[in-house]
Amino acid sequence: MSEMTAEQIWTVQAGEKRSVGVIHIVTLALLIGIGFVVGAFGSISFPLGFGVNFFWTGIAVQQVGSIWFGMWGVLAGIIFPFFSNAVAGTPFYVSAAYIPANFVQAFLPAWAFRYFKADPRLKSGRDYLILFLTMIVSSAFGALWSPLVVLRSFGLLTTESVPLFIWGWFGGNVIAGLVFNFILLKALSAVVIRTTAFVKQWWA
Amino acid sequence: MNKTLLGYVPKESPIYFIHPFVKLYFLLVVSLFPMFITQPEVNLFIMAVILLLMIWSRVDLRILRIYVPVAIAMGWIILLSYTVLGGTHPEFELLAKVLGIKIYWERLRDGVVVYCRILPMIATMVFFLTTSRERDVIVAMRSVRIPFVVTYVFAMALRSSGMVLEDFQIVRQAEQARGFDTTGKSLGYKIRKYVMYMIPLFALSLRRTEEFTNALVARGYAFTGEAAKVKRADYILTHYSFKLHDGILVALISILFIIILTLRYGYNAFSLDSSLLINWLYQILR
């Protein structure tokens, strides 16, 4: 069997039927489950405060999950931080206010891989670059949104201490992303793209 | 004491006679209280009430040790944020100058206010986690008619996180059996090697996705189409009924919230000017 090209991975072939099935619902649940455990590890082990961490392992589930499973991964990336933050003592409404940051962090890599037809198996330098840039941009948005909008509006930080949290969030996500995202995609994408759970478009 | 995925809950407790929805409602509404209250003593009073509720619920208070570092860490971060990183403000009242760092009264006061705001929010979350079993959350969701598929995903997510934890132990033991040992190694090394757990964890989860799906399809589950429209028996709800005392508690929480909002916006209550604790602190530090 010939190997699929990046174009073929994301394109629905003639005669190929794709629809939302039980497997996608199950995938969502399992991603929330794994994100909860992995994210809680980062939240408890490397806390900076209010759900911000120096090394947030949950980013791997958010970004790799959304590249493989589209909106199901994005949904999981929004939902699981509620659990992982809760067990680390972050108030419910602070977690709720992080939703836009978590959405962008999960959505952007998924969108970029689909739009630019990048190969999730990371076959070329272009694939690496797209992943790296989306990690940087999405984490930068999260890092700006969370301390500037959320923590400032809750009155938890002074203006002068905001940079510490911005860099904490950004660095915590990007470093964890660099450690896990590339290896996970490289090691498992070849298998995942052949499963029925893989999402070519957004929902199926 | 029973271990749940979210924390530890007492084996027997009077709080189990309260409908799970009331506990969820308490979490969602009481967490909002501190946002409308500036006076630290009122927020500390709310926290004390929650601690009393924990004692009444027979929560083993040793569990709180898990959350003490979190509370202390947050306290330090707020203190540093409002003092060391507080900046230079000639318009504020200078209390002291330590190693070139200017400590202002207004900054310190705001730090105390913020910390006392965050403590009851953490306490409310901890109270919920230490009095609610996974099943309680699902019952609460079903009680408010959250769609079956959402509740099912939630239940499955909790179940799968339990399995991920088990898998994590298995993977770790397998790595150790092959001679992998991080004892005495640097943090950077441990972080890099954490990948050795992540890849098998993801791979196992992917395999479980197929197993779960096959099991559900074999049992005739469908979340879309005609089969999804079949009315399902809410077996779990037959074990829980919403009683009069549950209704009274929901009404009390709602009334209390309305009172706080009225006092805050109608009578400018809970302001810092009338705070006994802040005035006392000012007298001491001046």
Chai-1 contact restraints between the chains, C-beta under 6 A:
chainA,res_idxA,chainB,res_idxB,connection_type,confidence,min_distance_angstrom,max_distance_angstrom,comment,restraint_id
A,V22,B,T213,contact,1.0,0.0,6.0,A-B,restraint_1
A,V22,B,L216,contact,1.0,0.0,6.0,A-B,restraint_2
A,V22,B,V217,contact,1.0,0.0,6.0,A-B,restraint_3
A,I23,B,T213,contact,1.0,0.0,6.0,A-B,restraint_4
A,I25,B,F223,contact,1.0,0.0,6.0,A-B,restraint_5
A,V26,B,T209,contact,1.0,0.0,6.0,A-B,restraint_6
A,V26,B,F212,contact,1.0,0.0,6.0,A-B,restraint_7
A,V26,B,T213,contact,1.0,0.0,6.0,A-B,restraint_8
A,T27,B,T209,contact,1.0,0.0,6.0,A-B,restraint_9
A,L28,B,V153,contact,1.0,0.0,6.0,A-B,restraint_10
A,A29,B,V153,contact,1.0,0.0,6.0,A-B,restraint_11
A,A29,B,M156,contact,1.0,0.0,6.0,A-B,restraint_12
A,A29,B,A157,contact,1.0,0.0,6.0,A-B,restraint_13
A,A29,B,S160,contact,1.0,0.0,6.0,A-B,restraint_14
A,L30,B,S160,contact,1.0,0.0,6.0,A-B,restraint_15
A,L30,B,S205,contact,1.0,0.0,6.0,A-B,restraint_16
A,L30,B,T209,contact,1.0,0.0,6.0,A-B,restraint_17
A,I32,B,A157,contact,1.0,0.0,6.0,A-B,restraint_18
A,G33,B,A157,contact,1.0,0.0,6.0,A-B,restraint_19
A,G33,B,S160,contact,1.0,0.0,6.0,A-B,restraint_20
A,G33,B,S161,contact,1.0,0.0,6.0,A-B,restraint_21
A,G33,B,V164,contact,1.0,0.0,6.0,A-B,restraint_22
A,I34,B,V164,contact,1.0,0.0,6.0,A-B,restraint_23
A,I34,B,S205,contact,1.0,0.0,6.0,A-B,restraint_24
A,F36,B,S161,contact,1.0,0.0,6.0,A-B,restraint_25
A,V37,B,S161,contact,1.0,0.0,6.0,A-B,restraint_26
A,V37,B,V164,contact,1.0,0.0,6.0,A-B,restraint_27
A,V37,B,L165,contact,1.0,0.0,6.0,A-B,restraint_28
A,P47,B,A73,contact,1.0,0.0,6.0,A-B,restraint_29
A,G49,B,M74,contact,1.0,0.0,6.0,A-B,restraint_30
A,G49,B,I77,contact,1.0,0.0,6.0,A-B,restraint_31
A,A86,B,M125,contact,1.0,0.0,6.0,A-B,restraint_32
A,G89,B,Y67,contact,1.0,0.0,6.0,A-B,restraint_33
A,G89,B,V70,contact,1.0,0.0,6.0,A-B,restraint_34
A,G89,B,I122,contact,1.0,0.0,6.0,A-B,restraint_35
A,P91,B,M121,contact,1.0,0.0,6.0,A-B,restraint_36
A,F92,B,S31,contact,1.0,0.0,6.0,A-B,restraint_37
A,Y93,B,S31,contact,1.0,0.0,6.0,A-B,restraint_38
A,G155,B,V114,contact,1.0,0.0,6.0,A-B,restraint_39
A,L156,B,V114,contact,1.0,0.0,6.0,A-B,restraint_40
A,L157,B,S81,contact,1.0,0.0,6.0,A-B,restraint_41
A,T158,B,S81,contact,1.0,0.0,6.0,A-B,restraint_42
A,T158,B,Y82,contact,1.0,0.0,6.0,A-B,restraint_43
A,T158,B,G86,contact,1.0,0.0,6.0,A-B,restraint_44
A,E160,B,L85,contact,1.0,0.0,6.0,A-B,restraint_45
A,E160,B,G86,contact,1.0,0.0,6.0,A-B,restraint_46
A,E160,B,G87,contact,1.0,0.0,6.0,A-B,restraint_47
A,S161,B,S81,contact,1.0,0.0,6.0,A-B,restraint_48
A,S161,B,L85,contact,1.0,0.0,6.0,A-B,restraint_49
A,F180,B,M198,contact,1.0,0.0,6.0,A-B,restraint_50
A,I183,B,V195,contact,1.0,0.0,6.0,A-B,restraint_51
A,A187,B,I199,contact,1.0,0.0,6.0,A-B,restraint_52
A,L188,B,F202,contact,1.0,0.0,6.0,A-B,restraint_53
A,A197,B,T209,contact,1.0,0.0,6.0,A-B,restraint_54
